[in-house]
Amino acid sequence: QQPVQSPQAVILREGEDAVINCSSSKALYSVHWYRQKHGEAPVFLMILLKGGEQKGHEKISASFNEKKQQSSLYLTASQLSYSGTYFCGTPETLKAAGNKLTFGGGTRVLVKP
Amino acid sequence: DAGVIQSPRHEVTEMGQEVTLRCKPISGHDYLFWYRQTMMRGLELLIYFNNNVPIDDSGMPEDRFSAKMPNASFSTLKIQPSEPRDSAVYFCASKSQGFGNTIYFGEGSWLTVV
């Protein structure tokens, strides 16, 4: 069962912040975040392995709440280059953890000047 | 280092024809994945290999789809016969062994079946 992402889409002005959520009805063993620009491959941003873990990539950061079975991606002071579709990927089982990822439906982000 | 290499990048074919997509994973990676992306269904895992052996093909939609990995540096995804509903972007991806390692995607093969 795929993780659920929200919102489905968000429009920002340059410099504004946004939060993208990824939640699962099943236990989350790890969360992988990707960004895909139109016509290109998904590009890896970061991976969170432990509950409570937080990471950052440029001004993009993420947190992982194992108990709530969710992860959040934070776009801070957004730049035009942040536009794209963001996906979270999670393993379906602990056995598959780190191997077989199931992806959420994606969140489309458009940053305007 | 070279990333995951896929070919062809774009393919337009007629319904009923055979389609073969090719992939060269990142050298040293133990796992190879084939994903399909469409607007309706998003990113779907079709099949994945570990050390050239198919591990899970539960995502392969029908018998018309088949995948092989004859060696560590090459894999194919074949559709025979192709149908218009197979039109999608097919991504090959690879990763190395380890819980903390992630998947790296190729540029994708854009397939249109008319």
gemmi code that builds the backbone of each chain (N, CA, C; Angstrom):
import gemmi

chains = {
    "A": [
        ("GLN", (0.842, -1.185, 0.000), (0.000, 0.000, 0.000), (0.887, 1.247, 0.000)),
        ("GLN", (0.593, 2.162, -0.906), (1.480, 3.298, -1.066), (1.238, 4.346, 0.012)),
        ("PRO", (2.289, 5.082, 0.380), (2.110, 6.185, 1.335), (1.266, 7.286, 0.702)),
        ("VAL", (0.641, 8.087, 1.564), (-0.223, 9.176, 1.113), (0.488, 10.502, 1.315)),
        ("GLN", (0.554, 11.294, 0.264), (1.192, 12.601, 0.359), (0.141, 13.705, 0.341)),
        ("SER", (0.449, 14.767, 1.080), (-0.411, 15.951, 1.063), (0.442, 17.193, 1.255)),
        ("PRO", (0.071, 18.320, 0.641), (-1.014, 18.431, -0.329), (-0.618, 17.814, -1.665)),
        ("GLN", (-1.562, 17.765, -2.580), (-1.250, 17.240, -3.910), (-0.477, 18.263, -4.716)),
        ("ALA", (-0.730, 19.525, -4.438), (-0.040, 20.585, -5.169), (0.040, 21.823, -4.297)),
        ("VAL", (1.071, 22.631, -4.528), (1.226, 23.887, -3.799), (1.921, 24.892, -4.700)),
        ("ILE", (1.438, 26.133, -4.626), (2.055, 27.228, -5.380), (2.638, 28.213, -4.376)),
        ("LEU", (3.887, 28.556, -4.572), (4.588, 29.450, -3.650), (5.153, 30.639, -4.395)),
        ("ARG", (5.351, 31.716, -3.663), (6.172, 32.808, -4.167), (7.592, 32.556, -3.678)),
        ("GLU", (8.526, 32.981, -4.465), (9.934, 32.847, -4.080), (10.123, 33.406, -2.666)),
        ("GLY", (10.807, 32.628, -1.829), (11.049, 33.074, -0.464), (10.066, 32.541, 0.554)),
        ("GLU", (8.947, 31.996, 0.091), (7.955, 31.457, 1.019), (8.307, 30.024, 1.431)),
        ("ASP", (7.654, 29.579, 2.486), (7.892, 28.239, 3.022), (6.723, 27.312, 2.690)),
        ("ALA", (7.008, 26.013, 2.699), (5.948, 25.025, 2.482), (6.309, 23.737, 3.214)),
        ("VAL", (5.284, 22.965, 3.531), (5.481, 21.671, 4.177), (4.750, 20.604, 3.371)),
        ("ILE", (5.429, 19.514, 3.108), (4.827, 18.370, 2.403), (4.831, 17.190, 3.366)),
        ("ASN", (3.707, 16.548, 3.477), (3.581, 15.429, 4.393), (3.473, 14.098, 3.667)),
        ("CYS", (3.994, 13.067, 4.318), (3.962, 11.713, 3.784), (3.546, 10.813, 4.937)),
        ("SER", (2.422, 10.151, 4.795), (1.953, 9.321, 5.900), (1.598, 7.926, 5.420)),
        ("SER", (1.650, 6.994, 6.351), (1.394, 5.600, 6.008), (0.475, 4.976, 7.043)),
        ("SER", (-0.345, 4.051, 6.584), (-1.225, 3.328, 7.493), (-0.469, 2.160, 8.138)),
        ("LYS", (0.724, 1.889, 7.629), (1.538, 0.804, 8.168), (2.799, 1.404, 8.785)),
        ("ALA", (3.552, 0.578, 9.486), (4.786, 1.050, 10.110), (5.748, 1.573, 9.053)),
        ("LEU", (6.426, 2.654, 9.401), (7.427, 3.221, 8.512), (8.814, 2.819, 9.000)),
        ("TYR", (9.584, 2.179, 8.136), (10.921, 1.732, 8.525), (11.992, 2.710, 8.077)),
        ("SER", (11.704, 3.426, 7.025), (12.578, 4.471, 6.538), (11.766, 5.298, 5.553)),
        ("VAL", (12.228, 6.514, 5.297), (11.558, 7.378, 4.322), (12.613, 7.969, 3.395)),
        ("HIS", (12.377, 7.859, 2.117), (13.288, 8.389, 1.098), (12.546, 9.515, 0.377)),
        ("TRP", (13.186, 10.667, 0.250), (12.569, 11.790, -0.444), (13.287, 12.057, -1.766)),
        ("TYR", (12.491, 12.290, -2.802), (13.000, 12.563, -4.142), (12.313, 13.801, -4.713)),
        ("ARG", (12.983, 14.438, -5.632), (12.376, 15.528, -6.397), (12.524, 15.197, -7.884)),
        ("GLN", (11.456, 15.397, -8.615), (11.474, 15.143, -10.049), (11.049, 16.390, -10.805)),
        ("LYS", (11.911, 16.857, -11.691), (11.552, 17.974, -12.548), (10.932, 17.417, -13.826)),
        ("HIS", (10.138, 18.245, -14.458), (9.371, 17.792, -15.610), (10.278, 17.197, -16.682)),
        ("GLY", (9.967, 15.988, -17.088), (10.727, 15.337, -18.146), (12.049, 14.736, -17.703)),
        ("GLU", (12.274, 14.711, -16.400), (13.536, 14.177, -15.899), (13.287, 13.032, -14.924)),
        ("ALA", (14.370, 12.400, -14.509), (14.269, 11.302, -13.547), (14.122, 11.851, -12.130)),
        ("PRO", (13.510, 11.091, -11.232), (13.520, 11.480, -9.823), (14.953, 11.531, -9.304)),
        ("VAL", (15.240, 12.565, -8.537), (16.576, 12.743, -7.980), (16.493, 12.633, -6.460)),
        ("PHE", (17.378, 11.843, -5.903), (17.389, 11.599, -4.468), (17.729, 12.881, -3.700)),
        ("LEU", (16.948, 13.170, -2.658), (17.224, 14.301, -1.783), (17.818, 13.851, -0.458)),
        ("MET", (17.104, 12.979, 0.232), (17.586, 12.521, 1.531), (16.819, 11.300, 1.986)),
        ("ILE", (17.420, 10.594, 2.941), (16.801, 9.421, 3.521), (16.779, 9.568, 5.032)),
        ("LEU", (15.681, 9.173, 5.641), (15.559, 9.195, 7.091), (15.339, 7.765, 7.566)),
        ("LEU", (16.169, 7.362, 8.516), (16.164, 5.974, 8.930), (15.583, 5.732, 10.314)),
        ("LYS", (15.596, 6.738, 11.130), (15.165, 6.521, 12.513), (14.088, 7.509, 12.896)),
        ("GLY", (13.215, 7.062, 13.772), (12.219, 7.966, 14.302), (12.893, 9.133, 14.993)),
        ("GLY", (12.400, 10.329, 14.733), (12.958, 11.513, 15.352), (14.089, 12.123, 14.556)),
        ("GLU", (14.547, 11.406, 13.528), (15.658, 11.909, 12.735), (15.223, 13.119, 11.909)),
        ("GLN", (16.154, 14.062, 11.772), (15.920, 15.208, 10.909), (17.153, 15.400, 10.037)),
        ("LYS", (16.919, 15.790, 8.799), (18.051, 15.999, 7.896), (17.816, 17.232, 7.063)),
        ("GLY", (18.860, 17.691, 6.412), (18.725, 18.871, 5.567), (19.517, 18.731, 4.295)),
        ("HIS", (19.021, 19.402, 3.263), (19.675, 19.440, 1.944), (19.397, 20.826, 1.378)),
        ("GLU", (20.425, 21.659, 1.314), (20.235, 23.077, 0.990), (19.284, 23.647, 2.050)),
        ("LYS", (18.211, 24.295, 1.632), (17.246, 24.796, 2.610), (16.025, 23.889, 2.630)),
        ("ILE", (16.228, 22.641, 2.259), (15.159, 21.660, 2.325), (15.522, 20.692, 3.442)),
        ("SER", (14.606, 20.495, 4.350), (14.862, 19.596, 5.468), (13.678, 18.656, 5.634)),
        ("ALA", (13.890, 17.611, 6.410), (12.823, 16.641, 6.614), (12.899, 16.073, 8.014)),
        ("SER", (11.760, 15.630, 8.490), (11.683, 14.975, 9.793), (10.931, 13.664, 9.649)),
        ("PHE", (11.131, 12.792, 10.619), (10.539, 11.455, 10.552), (9.943, 11.156, 11.922)),
        ("ASN", (8.627, 11.047, 11.988), (7.939, 10.716, 13.216), (7.446, 9.275, 13.109)),
        ("GLU", (8.225, 8.392, 13.699), (7.927, 6.955, 13.565), (6.598, 6.591, 14.213)),
        ("LYS", (6.323, 7.189, 15.341), (5.085, 6.860, 16.065), (3.856, 7.267, 15.276)),
        ("LYS", (3.937, 8.425, 14.667), (2.795, 8.907, 13.880), (2.798, 8.317, 12.482)),
        ("GLN", (3.830, 7.558, 12.164), (3.952, 6.932, 10.842), (3.903, 7.986, 9.751)),
        ("GLN", (4.666, 9.035, 9.943), (4.698, 10.063, 8.913), (6.048, 10.776, 8.870)),
        ("SER", (6.265, 11.398, 7.735), (7.446, 12.216, 7.545), (6.998, 13.526, 6.906)),
        ("SER", (7.726, 14.587, 7.190), (7.420, 15.884, 6.602), (8.661, 16.457, 5.936)),
        ("LEU", (8.450, 17.081, 4.796), (9.523, 17.742, 4.063), (9.262, 19.237, 4.127)),
        ("TYR", (10.272, 20.006, 4.527), (10.121, 21.447, 4.711), (10.927, 22.185, 3.648)),
        ("LEU", (10.239, 23.013, 2.883), (10.899, 23.887, 1.914), (10.953, 25.271, 2.541)),
        ("THR", (12.145, 25.713, 2.861), (12.321, 26.987, 3.562), (12.886, 28.023, 2.609)),
        ("ALA", (12.299, 29.226, 2.645), (12.770, 30.323, 1.771), (12.923, 29.801, 0.348)),
        ("SER", (11.841, 29.310, -0.199), (11.871, 28.578, -1.468), (12.513, 29.394, -2.603)),
        ("GLN", (13.175, 28.647, -3.462), (13.820, 29.222, -4.638), (13.126, 28.681, -5.887)),
        ("LEU", (13.315, 29.361, -6.996), (12.691, 28.917, -8.244), (13.092, 27.479, -8.571)),
        ("SER", (14.317, 27.118, -8.226), (14.823, 25.782, -8.541), (14.131, 24.683, -7.736)),
        ("TYR", (13.347, 25.055, -6.738), (12.640, 24.052, -5.934), (11.396, 23.512, -6.643)),
        ("SER", (11.026, 24.131, -7.719), (9.839, 23.659, -8.451), (10.048, 22.236, -8.945)),
        ("GLY", (9.000, 21.457, -8.875), (9.060, 20.062, -9.312), (8.049, 19.254, -8.531)),
        ("THR", (8.104, 17.953, -8.724), (7.214, 17.056, -7.981), (8.041, 16.303, -6.952)),
        ("TYR", (7.589, 16.334, -5.725), (8.288, 15.683, -4.631), (7.599, 14.365, -4.289)),
        ("PHE", (8.413, 13.330, -4.174), (7.885, 11.998, -3.846), (8.537, 11.486, -2.567)),
        ("CYS", (7.742, 10.826, -1.758), (8.321, 10.056, -0.666), (8.218, 8.581, -1.043)),
        ("GLY", (9.221, 7.823, -0.663), (9.236, 6.395, -0.920), (9.485, 5.661, 0.387)),
        ("THR", (8.741, 4.598, 0.603), (8.902, 3.832, 1.838), (8.923, 2.343, 1.525)),
        ("PRO", (9.656, 1.560, 2.310), (9.632, 0.106, 2.109), (8.349, -0.468, 2.695)),
        ("GLU", (7.828, -1.493, 2.046), (6.560, -2.071, 2.505), (6.717, -2.916, 3.753)),
        ("THR", (7.841, -3.548, 3.877), (8.063, -4.417, 5.034), (9.471, -4.188, 5.555)),
        ("LEU", (9.718, -4.637, 6.767), (11.056, -4.510, 7.324), (12.036, -5.351, 6.521)),
        ("LYS", (11.544, -6.490, 6.054), (12.395, -7.366, 5.264), (12.828, -6.676, 3.982)),
        ("ALA", (11.913, -5.876, 3.422), (12.213, -5.177, 2.182), (12.855, -3.829, 2.442)),
        ("ALA", (13.022, -3.494, 3.721), (13.503, -2.160, 4.071), (14.804, -1.851, 3.353)),
        ("GLY", (14.812, -0.722, 2.666), (16.001, -0.319, 1.951), (16.073, -0.909, 0.565)),
        ("ASN", (15.192, -1.832, 0.242), (15.221, -2.441, -1.081), (14.018, -2.020, -1.901)),
        ("LYS", (12.884, -2.595, -1.610), (11.707, -2.336, -2.423), (10.960, -1.117, -1.889)),
        ("LEU", (11.019, -0.036, -2.615), (10.340, 1.187, -2.204), (9.014, 1.350, -2.930)),
        ("THR", (8.003, 1.772, -2.163), (6.716, 2.151, -2.736), (6.589, 3.655, -2.600)),
        ("PHE", (6.195, 4.323, -3.679), (6.181, 5.774, -3.694), (4.781, 6.332, -3.530)),
        ("GLY", (4.722, 7.494, -2.879), (3.469, 8.219, -2.786), (3.112, 8.835, -4.124)),
        ("GLY", (1.935, 9.441, -4.180), (1.436, 9.986, -5.422), (2.122, 11.267, -5.870)),
        ("GLY", (2.942, 11.839, -5.005), (3.681, 13.040, -5.378), (2.978, 14.324, -4.975)),
        ("THR", (3.775, 15.358, -4.739), (3.270, 16.710, -4.465), (3.923, 17.644, -5.465)),
        ("ARG", (3.095, 18.290, -6.272), (3.608, 19.233, -7.272), (3.847, 20.576, -6.613)),
        ("VAL", (5.059, 21.078, -6.770), (5.417, 22.380, -6.194), (5.791, 23.322, -7.324)),
        ("LEU", (5.178, 24.478, -7.316), (5.514, 25.521, -8.285), (5.917, 26.758, -7.505)),
        ("VAL", (7.142, 27.203, -7.734), (7.626, 28.417, -7.094), (7.652, 29.521, -8.141)),
        ("LYS", (6.918, 30.581, -7.861), (6.848, 31.701, -8.801), (7.720, 32.850, -8.328)),
        ("PRO", (8.214, 33.668, -9.292), (9.047, 34.818, -8.898), (8.251, 35.830, -8.095)),
    ],
    "B": [
        ("ASP", (31.300, 9.423, -11.764), (30.788, 8.074, -12.061), (29.554, 8.172, -12.946)),
        ("ALA", (29.437, 7.229, -13.877), (28.265, 7.211, -14.733), (27.075, 6.765, -13.911)),
        ("GLY", (25.922, 7.339, -14.218), (24.707, 6.937, -13.521), (24.095, 5.746, -14.217)),
        ("VAL", (22.821, 5.518, -13.921), (22.072, 4.450, -14.584), (21.793, 4.891, -16.022)),
        ("ILE", (22.110, 4.025, -16.959), (21.964, 4.380, -18.372), (20.849, 3.560, -18.997)),
        ("GLN", (19.913, 4.265, -19.626), (18.789, 3.595, -20.270), (18.746, 3.922, -21.756)),
        ("SER", (18.222, 2.958, -22.499), (17.978, 3.199, -23.919), (16.795, 2.357, -24.379)),
        ("PRO", (16.046, 2.819, -25.365), (16.133, 4.159, -25.950), (15.535, 5.203, -25.023)),
        ("ARG", (15.795, 6.465, -25.246), (15.198, 7.518, -24.429), (13.746, 7.738, -24.838)),
        ("HIS", (13.492, 7.612, -26.118), (12.138, 7.787, -26.628), (11.850, 6.695, -27.640)),
        ("GLU", (10.633, 6.153, -27.564), (10.241, 5.140, -28.539), (8.768, 5.315, -28.856)),
        ("VAL", (8.495, 5.352, -30.138), (7.107, 5.372, -30.608), (6.920, 4.115, -31.451)),
        ("THR", (5.933, 3.328, -31.116), (5.737, 2.067, -31.829), (4.257, 1.833, -32.061)),
        ("GLU", (3.977, 0.934, -32.954), (2.585, 0.604, -33.243), (2.112, -0.542, -32.358)),
        ("MET", (0.850, -0.499, -32.051), (0.236, -1.550, -31.259), (0.553, -2.913, -31.865)),
        ("GLY", (0.910, -3.843, -31.013), (1.210, -5.187, -31.488), (2.691, -5.454, -31.682)),
        ("GLN", (3.479, -4.390, -31.750), (4.911, -4.562, -31.947), (5.597, -4.913, -30.634)),
        ("GLU", (6.753, -5.519, -30.752), (7.572, -5.823, -29.580), (8.428, -4.618, -29.224)),
        ("VAL", (8.521, -4.356, -27.928), (9.335, -3.250, -27.435), (10.368, -3.802, -26.468)),
        ("THR", (11.604, -3.401, -26.624), (12.657, -3.802, -25.695), (13.344, -2.571, -25.138)),
        ("LEU", (13.310, -2.447, -23.832), (13.972, -1.349, -23.143), (15.213, -1.896, -22.457)),
        ("ARG", (16.275, -1.101, -22.456), (17.551, -1.588, -21.950), (18.068, -0.729, -20.808)),
        ("CYS", (18.848, -1.354, -19.952), (19.349, -0.636, -18.783), (20.723, -1.141, -18.389)),
        ("LYS", (21.599, -0.181, -18.076), (22.898, -0.506, -17.499), (22.921, 0.137, -16.117)),
        ("PRO", (22.977, -0.652, -15.054), (22.961, -0.061, -13.709), (24.308, 0.547, -13.348)),
        ("ILE", (24.347, 1.240, -12.236), (25.591, 1.794, -11.728), (26.507, 0.633, -11.327)),
        ("SER", (27.746, 0.715, -11.741), (28.697, -0.350, -11.459), (28.813, -0.589, -9.955)),
        ("GLY", (28.736, -1.856, -9.569), (28.855, -2.199, -8.160), (27.540, -2.294, -7.420)),
        ("HIS", (26.472, -1.840, -8.057), (25.159, -1.940, -7.411), (24.615, -3.360, -7.530)),
        ("ASP", (24.018, -3.830, -6.415), (23.527, -5.203, -6.362), (22.071, -5.341, -6.766)),
        ("TYR", (21.347, -4.232, -6.692), (19.913, -4.280, -6.953), (19.574, -3.476, -8.207)),
        ("LEU", (18.648, -4.012, -8.974), (18.159, -3.298, -10.146), (16.638, -3.343, -10.145)),
        ("PHE", (16.044, -2.180, -10.426), (14.588, -2.040, -10.372), (14.079, -1.534, -11.713)),
        ("TRP", (12.890, -1.955, -12.076), (12.154, -1.367, -13.197), (10.862, -0.758, -12.638)),
        ("TYR", (10.718, 0.560, -12.856), (9.513, 1.278, -12.456), (8.810, 1.799, -13.704)),
        ("ARG", (7.499, 1.961, -13.583), (6.710, 2.591, -14.640), (6.004, 3.795, -14.034)),
        ("GLN", (5.999, 4.901, -14.779), (5.337, 6.101, -14.282), (4.280, 6.575, -15.263)),
        ("THR", (3.066, 6.752, -14.779), (1.975, 7.327, -15.559), (1.272, 8.366, -14.704)),
        ("MET", (0.512, 9.217, -15.348), (-0.229, 10.237, -14.608), (-1.239, 9.589, -13.676)),
        ("MET", (-1.874, 8.548, -14.162), (-2.961, 7.925, -13.386), (-2.444, 7.112, -12.207)),
        ("ARG", (-1.373, 6.398, -12.383), (-0.934, 5.434, -11.375), (0.362, 5.819, -10.663)),
        ("GLY", (0.975, 6.914, -11.094), (2.202, 7.356, -10.434), (3.360, 6.420, -10.737)),
        ("LEU", (4.265, 6.302, -9.771), (5.456, 5.465, -9.915), (5.140, 4.080, -9.368)),
        ("GLU", (5.183, 3.088, -10.247), (4.879, 1.712, -9.842), (6.121, 0.844, -10.034)),
        ("LEU", (6.406, 0.024, -9.054), (7.500, -0.933, -9.190), (6.994, -2.143, -9.970)),
        ("LEU", (7.700, -2.462, -11.046), (7.302, -3.605, -11.858), (8.010, -4.878, -11.388)),
        ("ILE", (9.327, -4.788, -11.246), (10.123, -5.957, -10.890), (11.451, -5.478, -10.338)),
        ("TYR", (12.072, -6.288, -9.469), (13.433, -5.962, -9.094), (14.289, -7.214, -8.962)),
        ("PHE", (15.576, -7.009, -9.187), (16.570, -8.072, -9.176), (17.588, -7.811, -8.060)),
        ("ASN", (18.107, -8.890, -7.524), (19.227, -8.817, -6.594), (20.294, -9.778, -7.112)),
        ("ASN", (21.478, -9.254, -7.371), (22.546, -10.097, -7.936), (22.056, -10.895, -9.150)),
        ("ASN", (21.362, -10.195, -10.033), (20.888, -10.713, -11.313), (19.703, -11.669, -11.201)),
        ("VAL", (19.238, -11.941, -10.007), (18.129, -12.875, -9.814), (16.845, -12.089, -9.559)),
        ("PRO", (15.760, -12.398, -10.281), (14.496, -11.691, -10.009), (13.970, -12.043, -8.621)),
        ("ILE", (13.680, -11.021, -7.822), (13.235, -11.231, -6.450), (11.719, -11.065, -6.327)),
        ("ASP", (11.193, -10.052, -6.970), (9.772, -9.763, -6.839), (9.266, -9.205, -8.168)),
        ("ASP", (8.411, -9.966, -8.815), (7.835, -9.494, -10.085), (6.328, -9.291, -9.951)),
        ("SER", (5.867, -9.096, -8.739), (4.422, -8.983, -8.507), (3.816, -7.739, -9.158)),
        ("GLY", (4.656, -6.782, -9.511), (4.154, -5.577, -10.158), (4.065, -5.665, -11.666)),
        ("MET", (4.566, -6.732, -12.237), (4.500, -6.891, -13.691), (3.032, -7.063, -14.074)),
        ("PRO", (2.525, -6.184, -14.925), (1.078, -6.163, -15.153), (0.512, -7.407, -15.821)),
        ("GLU", (1.203, -7.936, -16.798), (0.630, -9.066, -17.529), (1.753, -9.919, -18.092)),
        ("ASP", (1.340, -11.042, -18.672), (2.336, -11.915, -19.293), (3.008, -11.263, -20.487)),
        ("ARG", (2.462, -10.185, -20.943), (3.082, -9.505, -22.083), (4.395, -8.849, -21.677)),
        ("PHE", (4.576, -8.671, -20.380), (5.785, -8.033, -19.868), (6.754, -9.101, -19.364)),
        ("SER", (8.021, -8.928, -19.702), (9.044, -9.825, -19.179), (10.320, -9.031, -18.970)),
        ("ALA", (11.124, -9.437, -18.014), (12.383, -8.757, -17.728), (13.458, -9.787, -17.478)),
        ("LYS", (14.657, -9.432, -17.914), (15.802, -10.318, -17.714), (16.994, -9.515, -17.245)),
        ("MET", (17.893, -10.196, -16.583), (19.156, -9.576, -16.202), (20.238, -10.629, -16.382)),
        ("PRO", (20.778, -10.740, -17.583), (21.742, -11.805, -17.879), (23.083, -11.640, -17.176)),
        ("ASN", (23.421, -10.397, -16.802), (24.657, -10.167, -16.059), (24.513, -8.904, -15.219)),
        ("ALA", (25.530, -8.612, -14.443), (25.442, -7.518, -13.469), (25.375, -6.140, -14.104)),
        ("SER", (25.640, -6.048, -15.390), (25.696, -4.729, -16.002), (24.637, -4.504, -17.072)),
        ("PHE", (23.647, -5.391, -17.135), (22.667, -5.240, -18.208), (21.334, -5.878, -17.852)),
        ("SER", (20.275, -5.151, -18.171), (18.937, -5.698, -17.975), (18.033, -5.229, -19.107)),
        ("THR", (17.023, -6.023, -19.411), (16.036, -5.639, -20.417), (14.635, -5.803, -19.871)),
        ("LEU", (13.763, -4.944, -20.349), (12.325, -5.063, -20.088), (11.653, -5.146, -21.448)),
        ("LYS", (10.916, -6.223, -21.652), (10.321, -6.457, -22.950), (8.809, -6.469, -22.850)),
        ("ILE", (8.168, -5.865, -23.828), (6.702, -5.877, -23.907), (6.337, -6.461, -25.269)),
        ("GLN", (5.614, -7.564, -25.238), (5.250, -8.236, -26.471), (3.920, -8.962, -26.313)),
        ("PRO", (2.867, -8.586, -27.032), (2.787, -7.425, -27.915), (2.439, -6.160, -27.135)),
        ("SER", (2.849, -5.028, -27.660), (2.579, -3.764, -26.963), (1.154, -3.291, -27.239)),
        ("GLU", (0.609, -2.528, -26.274), (-0.729, -1.969, -26.399), (-0.673, -0.487, -26.033)),
        ("PRO", (-1.632, 0.299, -26.511), (-1.624, 1.740, -26.206), (-1.570, 2.036, -24.706)),
        ("ARG", (-2.191, 1.211, -23.883), (-2.182, 1.466, -22.438), (-0.819, 1.225, -21.790)),
        ("ASP", (0.126, 0.710, -22.560), (1.494, 0.552, -22.055), (2.287, 1.850, -22.168)),
        ("SER", (1.704, 2.840, -22.814), (2.395, 4.124, -22.965), (2.678, 4.722, -21.588)),
        ("ALA", (3.939, 5.025, -21.340), (4.367, 5.483, -20.014), (5.845, 5.805, -20.089)),
        ("VAL", (6.378, 6.294, -18.976), (7.825, 6.423, -18.833), (8.297, 5.246, -17.989)),
        ("TYR", (9.270, 4.531, -18.492), (9.813, 3.372, -17.783), (11.190, 3.753, -17.246)),
        ("PHE", (11.308, 3.662, -15.933), (12.569, 3.998, -15.288), (13.266, 2.726, -14.815)),
        ("CYS", (14.540, 2.696, -15.057), (15.391, 1.683, -14.453), (16.134, 2.379, -13.316)),
        ("ALA", (16.361, 1.661, -12.232), (17.048, 2.240, -11.088), (17.928, 1.165, -10.457)),
        ("SER", (18.928, 1.601, -9.714), (19.776, 0.626, -9.047), (20.202, 1.141, -7.682)),
        ("LYS", (20.633, 0.227, -6.838), (21.153, 0.594, -5.523), (22.129, -0.467, -5.070)),
        ("SER", (22.933, -0.101, -4.109), (23.866, -1.063, -3.535), (23.279, -1.634, -2.252)),
        ("GLN", (23.829, -2.757, -1.835), (23.372, -3.443, -0.639), (23.481, -2.535, 0.568)),
        ("GLY", (22.506, -2.608, 1.461), (22.598, -1.822, 2.683), (21.330, -1.077, 2.969)),
        ("PHE", (20.916, -1.109, 4.219), (19.651, -0.512, 4.634), (19.629, 0.988, 4.394)),
        ("GLY", (20.750, 1.639, 4.563), (20.785, 3.092, 4.454), (21.045, 3.619, 3.066)),
        ("ASN", (21.140, 2.742, 2.098), (21.413, 3.188, 0.731), (20.111, 3.382, -0.031)),
        ("THR", (20.126, 4.341, -0.934), (18.891, 4.613, -1.641), (19.005, 4.227, -3.110)),
        ("ILE", (17.912, 4.443, -3.802), (17.796, 4.037, -5.195), (18.145, 5.210, -6.104)),
        ("TYR", (18.903, 4.948, -7.158), (19.255, 5.968, -8.142), (18.592, 5.620, -9.460)),
        ("PHE", (17.901, 6.603, -10.020), (17.124, 6.386, -11.240), (17.893, 6.771, -12.495)),
        ("GLY", (17.600, 6.057, -13.571), (18.051, 6.465, -14.887), (17.151, 7.560, -15.419)),
        ("GLU", (17.471, 8.046, -16.644), (16.733, 9.155, -17.224), (15.357, 8.744, -17.745)),
        ("GLY", (15.134, 7.458, -17.852), (13.823, 6.976, -18.279), (13.736, 6.719, -19.777)),
        ("SER", (12.845, 5.818, -20.134), (12.511, 5.554, -21.533), (11.047, 5.928, -21.730)),
        ("TRP", (10.812, 6.908, -22.635), (9.459, 7.397, -22.867), (8.857, 6.567, -23.981)),
        ("LEU", (7.880, 5.766, -23.640), (7.263, 4.865, -24.614), (5.876, 5.352, -24.993)),
        ("THR", (5.648, 5.444, -26.289), (4.319, 5.761, -26.806), (3.913, 4.646, -27.757)),
        ("VAL", (2.791, 4.030, -27.486), (2.259, 2.970, -28.354), (1.000, 3.503, -29.021)),
        ("VAL", (1.031, 3.537, -30.339), (-0.111, 4.116, -31.071), (-0.902, 3.026, -31.809)),
    ],
}
model = gemmi.Model(1)
for chain_id, residues in chains.items():
    chain = gemmi.Chain(chain_id)
    for i, (resn, *xyz) in enumerate(residues, 1):
        res = gemmi.Residue()
        res.name, res.seqid = resn, gemmi.SeqId(i, " ")
        for name, pos in zip(("N", "CA", "C"), xyz):
            atom = gemmi.Atom()
            atom.name, atom.element = name, gemmi.Element(name[0])
            atom.pos, atom.b_iso = gemmi.Position(*pos), 0.0
            res.add_atom(atom)
        chain.add_residue(res)
    model.add_chain(chain)
structure = gemmi.Structure()
structure.add_model(model)
structure.setup_entities()
